[in-house]
């Protein structure tokens, strides 16, 4: 039997960290998309952000720049 480069403890702790990372990502998605916040007038953070963006469209206009010359 070949010796493993990593100990069983290292492998288990790496798997726990990966699971914690996935749990944190799931919680962030849940918090931002599904849990209304009283400070945001009972809207989710994503709904509040989208509403703000719609009311400030002038900030999101991208001007096209046509520079003469070659692209390098």
PEPEVEN-V563348 format. One record per backbone hydrogen bond with DSSP energy under -1.0 kcal/mol. CO is the residue of the C=O (numbers start at 0). NH is the residue of the N-H. Records with the same first field share a line. If there is no record, write none. Layout:
# PEPEVEN-V563348
CO = NH  NH
This chain:
# PEPEVEN-V563348
6 = 10
7 = 11
8 = 12
9 = 13
10 = 14
11 = 15
12 = 16
13 = 17
14 = 18
15 = 19
16 = 20
17 = 21
18 = 22
19 = 23
20 = 24
21 = 25
22 = 26
23 = 27
24 = 28
25 = 29
26 = 30
27 = 31
28 = 32
29 = 33
31 = 45
36 = 41
37 = 40
42 = 36
43 = 47
44 = 48
45 = 49
46 = 50
47 = 51
48 = 52
49 = 53
50 = 54
55 = 58
56 = 59
